């Protein structure tokens, strides 16, 4: 079975490159990440296999809901992704846990990011999906990298996010593919 880091890496690459094309994948990965976070509280100390299976089930439920309840799923996915991404962005750039950033409680940071993500997701869906899935993919990949200082992690995160935006927006074309 895959480790949590290997699963994050795989899902991060998929989000980075395919988030816009496969909306249900984006929502499913957001659900999976939410399942990972939820499992920390519901399944403390459980083996990685149990945590991954639980998170996959949450992700699959999210993906099915995305297909059947698209408008609601857009708002929820935007909220969850925006909240998660603001927390991760603060963690990467401030070198401390998000609660220390600006003295805000973690839930306040999450809610602010979530509201921005939900509004953006509904207002400009295509570009928001490209940007959120690129940043989300970059964040998942960076979570798998350990032991680097914050400046290097910020550079890797930024480079990956830009690569994802360029790849998904079509600014990077594949060889042999007609324009």
N, C-alpha and C positions, 0 to 999 in steps of 0.2 A: 504494500500500500504506500501511497505517496506521503511524504512528510508535509507538515503544514507549510514550511518554507517552499518546498517544491511546488505545492499546490498554488501558493500565492504567486510564485514566479510564472507558472504556466498561465494562470488567469490574468496576471498583469500584462503579459505579452499579448494575449488574445484581446484584452481591452484596449491596449495601446494601438493595435493595428486594425481591429475589427469592430470597435465599439459603436461606430455610426451605422455600419451596415447591418449589424445584428442587435437591434434595440433590446430584444428579449435577453441577449447575452449580457448586455450592460446591466439590466435590472436584476438578472440572475446572479451576477457577480456581486452587485451591491447587496443582495440578499445573503449571499454566501459570507461576505465580510461581516454583515450584521450578525449572521449565525455564529461566526467565530467570536465576535465580541460578546454575544449573548451566552455562548458556551462557557466563557470565563466565569460567569456568575451562576449558571445553571448546572454546569458539569465540571466543577473545579477538580483538578488532579486526575482527570480521565485520560486514557491513552490518546495519542494523536488520531488513531483510526476512528475512535468514537466521536471525537470533536469534528473531524473531517466529514464523516457520514452525516452527523447532525447538521453541519453547515451546508452540505450539499442539498439536504432535504429542504432547508430554509431557502436556499437559492433556487431550487426547482419550483417551489411554491411561488416564489417571487416571479420567476419567469412565466409560469402559467398565468398568474394574475396580470402580468404585463401584456400578455397576448389577449386576454379576455376583457380586461378593464384598463385599456390603454391610457385614457385621460387621467384617471386616478393614479395609475402606476407612474405616469410622467411626474406628477406632483410629488408623490411619495419617494420615487427614485431620486428626483432632483433634491428633495429635502435631505434624505439620508446621505447621498453622495456629497452634497454641499457641506453638510455638517462634518462628515468624516474627513473630507479634504481640507477644510479649514483647520481642524484639529491636527492633521498630519503636517500641513504646511507650517503651522506654528511650531510643532515639535521639531521639524527639520531645520527651520531657520533661526529659532530662538535658542536652541541647544538645551532647552529645559522642557519639562512637561508643559503642555498647554495651560494648565491652571496658573502657572507662574507668569504667563504672558499677559501683561496689562492688568493683572490682579483679578481677572474674570474667572468665575467658576466654570469648570469644564462644560457643564450643560448649557451655560449661556453662550459660550463660544460655538458649541454645536448647533444651537438654535439659530444664531445669527447666520452661520454658514448654511444651515439648512434652508432658512427662508430665502436667502439669496439664490441658492441652487434651485429651489422650487419655482421662484419667479422667473429666473432665466430659462429654466427647462420649458416652461409653458410659453414664454414670450418668443424666444428664438430657438426652437427645438433643435434644428440641424446643427448649428454651430455650437450650441450649448452641449449637445451630446458629444460632439467631437472633442470639445475642450474638457468636459468632465471625464469622459472615458480616457482621454490621453493622460490627464493629471492622475486619475484613479489608477490606471495601469502603471504609470511611473511610480506612484506611491507604493503599490503592491510590490513592484520589483525592488524598490529601495528598502522595503521592510525585510527583504531576504539578505541584504548586504549588512554585515556586522563589522564593527571595529574601525570604521573610517571616521575621520573628523567631520564636523558639520559643514565645513566649507566644501570638501570633496563631495559629500552627500548632496549638498545643495546643487552643485554643478552637475552631478549625475542625474538628479531629479529633473532639473531644468532641461538638460539635453534630451532626456527621454520624453518629457512632455512635449517639447518642440518637435521631436521626431514623430511622435504620435499625431500631432496636429497636422504636420506636413503630409504624412502618409495617408491619413484619413481624408484630408481635404483634396487629395489628388495632386497636390503640388509636387509630390515625388511620384513619378510614373515608373511603372515596371518596364524593363526592357522587353522589346518584342510586342508590346501591347499597343494597339492603335490609340491615338490621341482622341 
